[in-house]
Amino acid sequence: MPEVTCGDAVVHYDRTGDGPALLLLHGTAASREQWEPLTAQANGFTVLAPDFPGSGLTTDGGGPITVEGLAAQAEAVLDHAGFATAHVVGHSLGGVVAAHFAGTRPDRVGKAVLHAAWPVTDVRQDAEFRSWLDLLETGTFARMLPLMALGPRYWEQATTESN
């Protein structure tokens, strides 16, 4: 698996396929593995799917994680892979990073697709993120995630044993 150093982070990423670059940026509490079903169908593209710090194999110095820093890591992957430009797809936090990257480096981004992203963190969202941090510290985030993120179709099929 390729890796590139960006600041104090060692960013690991998957590289598959051949063609124009398609950079896939995952969301919070996920990893590059979230893209595997899409990667298998991305014929005609070189798919680059990095892990952000704290996800998968990527490591860093343990300091604050910023959107600017994550965008720099995405750009470092693009450089390391030898591409001047890429189409960028981001989910959740990855969408925020993709928007930042496209807005600050439009010369590097062909098209950007954002899913479940947000343009600015408002007071309510800040409170939600702080709540998530508390849940992570107590180890209950994984139990709360289905309640926060999964919709009616999931719950119609769920059982007490599966949750």
C-alpha positions in Angstrom: 0.0 0.0 0.0 1.4 3.4 -0.9 2.1 5.9 1.8 3.2 9.6 1.9 4.4 11.8 4.7 2.6 15.1 5.1 3.7 17.1 8.1 3.6 14.7 11.1 1.2 12.3 9.3 2.1 9.2 7.4 -0.9 8.8 5.1 -1.7 5.4 3.7 -3.9 5.1 0.6 -5.2 2.6 -1.8 -4.5 3.0 -5.5 -6.4 0.9 -8.0 -7.3 1.1 -11.7 -6.0 3.1 -14.5 -7.1 6.5 -16.0 -7.8 9.9 -14.7 -7.5 10.3 -10.9 -10.6 9.9 -8.7 -9.8 10.9 -5.1 -12.2 9.4 -2.6 -12.4 11.0 0.9 -14.1 9.1 3.7 -16.2 10.4 6.6 -15.7 10.4 10.3 -15.3 7.1 12.0 -14.8 5.4 8.6 -11.7 4.5 6.5 -10.8 4.1 2.9 -12.5 0.7 3.1 -15.9 2.5 3.0 -15.2 3.0 -0.7 -14.5 -0.6 -1.7 -17.9 -1.3 -3.3 -17.5 1.9 -5.5 -13.8 1.3 -6.2 -14.7 -2.1 -7.7 -17.0 -0.3 -10.2 -14.8 2.7 -11.0 -13.6 1.4 -14.4 -11.6 3.9 -16.4 -10.2 5.8 -13.3 -7.2 5.6 -11.1 -8.9 5.5 -7.7 -7.0 7.0 -4.8 -8.5 6.4 -1.4 -6.6 7.7 1.6 -7.1 7.0 5.3 -7.4 10.2 7.4 -5.4 10.2 10.7 -7.0 7.9 13.3 -8.5 5.7 10.5 -7.1 2.6 8.9 -3.3 2.7 8.8 -2.6 6.4 8.8 -0.8 7.8 11.8 0.0 11.3 13.0 1.5 13.1 16.0 -1.8 13.2 17.9 -2.4 16.9 17.6 -5.6 18.7 16.5 -7.1 17.5 13.2 -8.2 20.4 10.9 -10.0 20.5 7.6 -7.0 22.4 6.2 -4.6 19.7 7.4 -6.8 16.9 5.9 -7.0 18.8 2.6 -3.2 19.1 2.6 -3.0 15.3 3.1 -5.4 14.7 0.2 -3.2 16.9 -2.0 -0.1 15.1 -0.8 -1.7 11.8 -1.9 -2.5 13.3 -5.3 1.1 14.5 -5.7 2.6 11.2 -4.5 0.5 9.3 -7.0 1.7 11.6 -9.8 -1.5 13.4 -10.7 -1.9 17.1 -11.3 -5.7 17.0 -11.0 -8.4 14.7 -9.8 -12.1 14.4 -9.6 -12.9 14.4 -5.9 -15.7 12.6 -4.0 -16.2 13.2 -0.3 -18.7 11.7 2.2 -19.5 13.6 5.4 -16.2 15.0 6.8 -14.6 13.9 3.5 -17.1 16.1 1.7 -16.1 19.1 3.8 -12.4 18.3 3.0 -13.3 18.0 -0.7 -15.1 21.3 -0.7 -12.1 23.0 1.1 -9.7 21.4 -1.4 -11.8 22.4 -4.4 -12.2 26.0 -3.1 -8.6 26.6 -2.2 -7.0 24.6 -5.0 -9.5 24.8 -7.9 -6.6 24.1 -10.3 -6.2 20.6 -8.8 -9.9 19.6 -8.9 -11.8 18.6 -12.0 -15.2 17.9 -10.4 -16.2 17.6 -6.8 -19.1 15.5 -5.5 -20.1 16.1 -1.9 -22.4 13.7 0.0 -23.7 14.6 3.5 -21.3 17.5 3.8 -21.9 21.0 5.3 -20.6 24.4 4.4 -20.0 25.8 7.9 -20.2 24.4 11.5 -23.0 26.3 13.3 -23.7 26.3 17.0 -26.0 23.2 16.9 -23.5 21.2 14.9 -20.7 22.2 17.2 -22.7 20.9 20.1 -23.3 17.7 18.3 -19.6 17.2 17.5 -18.7 17.9 21.1 -21.3 15.3 22.2 -19.7 12.8 19.8 -16.3 13.5 21.3 -17.8 12.7 24.8 -19.3 9.5 23.4 -15.9 8.5 21.9 -14.2 9.1 25.2 -16.7 6.9 27.1 -16.7 4.2 24.4 -20.4 4.5 23.7 -20.1 6.2 20.2 -20.4 2.9 18.4 -23.6 2.1 20.2 -25.1 5.5 19.5 -24.1 5.7 15.8 -27.0 3.5 14.6 -29.5 5.7 16.5 -28.0 8.9 15.0 -27.2 7.7 11.5 -29.5 4.9 10.3 -33.0 5.5 8.9 -36.3 3.7 8.9 -35.4 0.9 6.4 -32.6 -0.2 8.7 -34.8 -0.2 11.8 -37.6 -2.1 10.0 -35.2 -5.0 9.5 -33.2 -4.7 12.8 -33.6 -7.1 15.6 -32.9 -6.8 19.3 -30.1 -9.3 18.9 -28.5 -7.3 16.1 -28.4 -4.1 18.1 
